[in-house]
Amino acid sequence: MAAGHPKPAETQANTGAVSPAPMREYHALSLGMSPDDVEALWGKPKIKDEGGFLYNRSDSEMAQIEIGSDKKVSAIAVMFQGGKGAPSLTDVFGAGATADPRQNGTVYKMVRYPEAGYWVSYSATPGENGVTIITLRKL
């Protein structure tokens, strides 16, 4: 898997424990982090307010970090213009993950992980100007 892409879930076979969701962080940023930890990890954001941060990670990648009322990261949304550098559906949801494309070619999948306390969604529009959006959000 390419550097910086989501890490697959670690298998917890035969323990009875629920495996974490396949994508549980993005470039080492995870739900529940403090705003100070986010800035220590990713540096100064392009835009910063009480509600969160906006980072331009490259010409084709932007990340919006939402800070919840508990003053912790409550959502991470990463947008890729033209699909450049975007993780695949299987990077996000694990080997064998599928989603039926809609009539217009858009691919969408959302999975809730109640035991882990969050959900993950993947949305990709086709074409040269297509956009891929990956979101992790606390339940």
N, C-alpha and C positions, 0 to 999 in steps of 0.2 A: 504494500500500500504506500502511496506517495507521502512524503513527509508533510506533517501538518493536517492530514486528513483525519477524520474521526477514527477512533480505535474501536475495533470490534469488541463485542461483549466477551468477557472472560467466562468460560464455562464453569459452572458450579455443579457438575454432575454428581449424582448420588448423595447430595447433602440435603436435599429437600428445599434448599434456599432458591429464591427466584433470582435469575440472572439479571444484571442491570441491562438497560436498553443498549442496543448496539452503539448508538451515538450518544455519548454522555458528556462530551466536552468538545470544544473547537479551538484548535491552536492553544491548548492548555487552559483555556477559559471555561469555567463551569458554573452551572446554576448554584446559587448560595454563596458565591464569593462576595467579599466586601468591595465597594468602589475603589478603595485604596489598593487592594490586591489587583484589581483589573488594571489600574494605571501603572502599577509596578510591573505587571506582566507585559502590557501592550503599549505603554507610554501615554503621552498626552493625546486625548481624542481631538478630532476636528471640532466637534460640538460637545459641550458638557453642560448639563443642568441637573436639578434634583431628581428628575425622572429617568436620567440615563446618559448614555454616551453614544456618539456616532463616530465610527472610524472608517476612513478610506484606506483600506489595506493595499490596494493597487488600483490601476486604471479600470479594472473590471470587477473588483471585489470590494463590497462595503458591508460593514457590520453595525447593527444597531443593538445596543445593550440596554435593557430596561432594568431599572432599580426599583424594587417594590417598597411597600410601606415599612417593611422590616429592615430597610437599608441594605439589602442584599440583592444580588443579581437574580431577577425573577424570569427573565426571558433573554434569549440570544437569537437574533435573526440575521442571517448572512445572505446577501444577494450577489449573484454573479451575472454580469452582463455578457450576453452572447455565450453563456455556458462555459466561458474560459476559466479553467482551474476548479470548476465545480466538482464536488464529490459525486459519485454515481449513486443510484438508488441502493445498490448493494453495499456501498461504503457506509451509507446512513443506516440501513435496516438489517444488514447482514446478508450472507450468502443465501441465494435462493429467493430473495425478496422480489416481488413483482407488483406491478400496478397496471391496470388496464388504461391505455391512453383514451382520452375523450375524443369525440368526433373531430375536434379542431387540432388534435395532436398533443394537447396539453397532458402532462402526466402529473397526477396528484396522489399522495398517500399520506395518511396520518395514523399513528399508532399511539394509544395511551398506555402508559406503564404505571398503573396506580400504586403498585408496590414500591416503585422507585420514586413516585411523587411528581412525575412530569410526563409530557407528551412531546412527540417529535413529528414534524410534518416536512414533506418534500413536495415542491411544486416546480415544474419545468415547462416553459413554453418553447415550442420548436422555432427553428430558423436562426438566421445570422444575427438578428437583434433579439433573440429569445432571452429570457431571464430565468435563472434557477434560484429559488428561495428555499432555504433550510431554516426551520425554526425549532428551538427547544424552549418549552415554557413549563413553569411549575404549575401543578394542578391546584 
